[in-house]
Amino acid sequence: MEVEASVEAFFRDEVDRAFRREGLSPGVMVEHYIVHLLAGYAAQPIDDAPLALRFATAVEAPPRERRRQLREIGDTSLYVSGFWGESLEEAAIDLDYYSEMGAIAYGELARVATLAPDPQQEVFAELALNFVRFVGALGLVSRRTASKMSNQDIIRLYRRWQTTKSASVAARLAALGVVPSRGDGRPQ
């Protein structure tokens, strides 16, 4: 899809810039993983079930399901910590909780991958080891992409997309958490 490609290209540039600024030089697979993660969360809601309960469920799940659930926990933790970390400062569940849960989930994924080969083992190991640094980089991406747009500005941008169907406008909307749809509920 053209919009998905634009959203990924947008985040690729932003992630690369943030990694350089934070002094991170992860492998290509880690960078690709994070770009894909951000593009995915631009188009889907966050599962708001408590991470600790999700982790307890994951530990009891069969191996394949356990990996899927741990990955979702790690991904949610990374995204929420990086993009919404500032909003967690006065929340009952703080940034440390998300960071700990994410690092543990990715660490467990890396450990399990040594038992059953997984091509993403190194990605998960690096995410676990440097979780807090990746959160910092995503915080930079969040601050750069979360413009000071008013609701009216966002509506104007959406109306422009409705008229033009521009992939770059769709990417800007996605970065703001607004995913244009075709009218049938599916993303454009």
N, C-alpha and C positions, 0 to 999 in steps of 0.2 A: 504494500500500500504506500502511496506517495506521502501521506501524512505521517505514517510510522517512520518512514525513512527520514523525513524532515525532522521529526522529534528526536530520533536517534542522532542525526547529524548535529542538531542543536546541542544536545547533551554531550556528545563526543567532544566538541570544542570547549564547552564549559568545564567538563571533567578534566580534560588535558590541562587547561589553564589552572584549575584549582590544584591539581597534583603538582604542577611545577611550582606554584606559589608556596605549597606546603612542604616542598622538598621531598615529595614521594616519587619513587620511580618503580611502580609495580610492573609486573609483566603485562604483555599485551592482553592476555586472557583475563586478568583481573580488571584492567581498564574496560575491556569489552563487557565483562560481566556487570560492572557498575553502571555503564551506559545503558545496557539493556534493562537493568533493574529500574533505573530512573524513568526510562521511556514507558516501562510497564506500569509503574505507579502513576504516571501521568494519565493513564487511561482506565484505571481500576480503583475501586475503593480499598481502604485499609481494613483488614480484619481486626476488629476492636476487642476480640476475646483476650482475656489476660494472658500474657506470655507465659507466666509460671504454670498456669493450668494447661496451656497448649504444650508446654515442654513435658509435663507429667504424662500427658496423653501420648506424645511422640515416643517417649522412652518405652512405653508398653506396646507400641505398634509393631507389626511385622517389619522386617528390614527395609523393604522398598518404601513403604508408607512412612516409616521413621525418617528416612532420608528426606522425603518430600516435606514432611512437617518441620523437620529441623531447618531445612533450607528456607521455608516460609518464615520461621521465627527469626532466623538470622537476617533475612532480607527486610522484614518489617522493622526489626530493631535498628538496622543500619539506616533505612529510609527515615524513620521517625526521628531518630537521634540526630541525623544530619540535617534534614529539612525542617524539622519542627522542634529542634532542641531548645531554642529560646523560649518556646511556649511551655516547656516542661519545667522551667526554673521554679515556678511556684506551684506546680502540680503535686498531688499526693504521691504519684509515681514519677520519680525524677529521671534525669538523664543517666545517672549511674546505673539504675536498674536496667534501662534499655541497653546500655553499653555492655553490662555484664551478661545479660541474656543473649545478646547477639554474639559476643565473643565465645561464649560457652557453646552455643548452637553451631557456629562455624567450626569451632575446635572439635566438637564431637563428629561433625561431618568429615573433617579431615582424618580423624582417628579411624572412623568406620571405613573410610575409603582405603585404608591400608589393609583391611581384611578382605574387602571385595573391591577390586580395581574400579576407580572412578576417574575419568579424565579431568575432573575439576578438583581433584584432591589438593593440588598446589594452590589453586585459587582460594579454596576454603581455608587452607593453612595460613596463607598470607592475610586473608581477611580477619581471621581469629587473632593472629599475632599483632597486627597493626590496626585493630578495630577503631580505637580512639583517634588515631591519625586520619583514617578514612572518614570518620564522622566529621572531623575538622574540615576536611576537603569538601565534603558535601554541604557543610554549613556555608562555605564560601560560595558554592554553586547556588545555594538557596538565596543568599543575600544578593547575589548578582542577578538572579532571575526574578525574584519577588520585587517587582517594581512598586513604586508608590502610586499605583493606579487606583483610582476610585472605582466604585461599582459601576458608575456611569461610563468610565473609560473602558472598562472590560466589556460592557454591553455594546459600546460603539465598535470595539475591536471585533466582537462576535458578529455584529451586523455586517461589518466589512467582510468577514469570512463568508457569511451567507451570500453576499453579493458576488464575491470574487472566487470563492473556493480556493484561495491561495494557500499553498502548502506552508509557506513561511508564516502566514498569519495563524494557521492552525497550530504550528509549532509553538508560537508565542502563547497562544491560548492554552495549549497543553502544559507549558511551563508554569502557567498560572493556576493549573488544576482544572481547567475547563476543556473538556474534550468535545469538539464539534461532532454532531451525529447527522446521519442522513435523514432523520425524521422517523426512522423505524426503531430507534433506540440503540442501533449499532454504531460504533465509531466510524467516522468517514474514512 
